[in-house]
Amino acid sequence: MIRPVVTGNPVMSPVMLVGQAPGIKEGPAGKPFAWTAGKTLFGWFAQIGLDEEAFRNRVYMAAVCRCFPGKAASGGGDRVPSADEIERCGRHLQAELRIIKPQLVIAVGKLAIAQLYPEVEKLAEIVGEKRRGEMAGQSFDVIALPHPSGASTWHYTEPGKTLLARALALIAKHPAWKSLVAEQRKAG
């Protein structure tokens, strides 16, 4: 893993986003989803009531791994963190879950989804559903999203396009999300 450690704003929130690992641009920027994938991700959330600034200030952003894993040996994309790296970083995610006690976890990408549902093999099996999840002695709702990477076309083609829209609608209807949108409107 390549430092620095990348974390989101330290906010107490009923909503927690769990991503995979920072990309090469996130370390220098000092924040998660600071580049191309972030533009897509925050575009999705703006459609349902929170623009990027509001999201970063109101949602706790965590990740499976906190440092850039490096480029894949094949040269195509980022390296998938090893099981050992995931385990070592996992204690941070578990501690955050115990502290934050989220009502809703938004799991972004296959690696994040696998931490909660290792049996899920394909995004189409989980994106567009609300499930109960448990980790670190905490129980919460989970809504999974595909990774918004430009390297993936899953969310632009069917069934991904429809399942993404369904997942965003589920997030928009969730009481924890609705409370953040209402809070933003009051502050606005």
Steps between C-alpha positions, in 0.01 A plus 500: 500500500618850418448778753353741596199367687186652347191569712182700476382775734453389861121542522247316714236388255221246470642421153839344428649448156750214471720514191771265381836682523628839387632544148827661405354855499327478841819501709629832366146645517462381861144376462312196368335508157691813401535421130302356209312232695405767753345720233275212401423396859416852618287549188293200610457642851417849372205344311357388836559811705862542610766667287867416556564759770184409693581130467858541624377707796213269595596141412782307666727368225703186573675238287604137508863611461628850577807530276544473124572133422708581191439422137408149390788297354301477176508879479119514480363679803594482866626190679242318712623506862610163640301314767771594752477870411121487526522330838752753636289796385178329609554586864461869411170439319373290791594770752326763288184292484500463879547876547269631226224237542356576155140429408595475131823379340553574131746237374671619181665241276558126517776510763283701742198281432707185561584611855131471588382237251790274396258263328391763244679437172334748264387859545160412351438277804509794744488845336143627513414323827492604864641234733585477866869483577703433808861570588687587819193419709293761314193437287397738221331526162727459198445631150773407254617706204733409215839666502472826302837447331540610141652158437162335560206520262272293728292798615454626142359176357212272599427364750745732679332824393159392634644345817703814576184713464316261733783515757506881494122508548537270803766728648280807437209336688708382797419694821871554579562656157180704519615645834825621338318656206261679739797622707665633183184683396475666842863612482466599137 
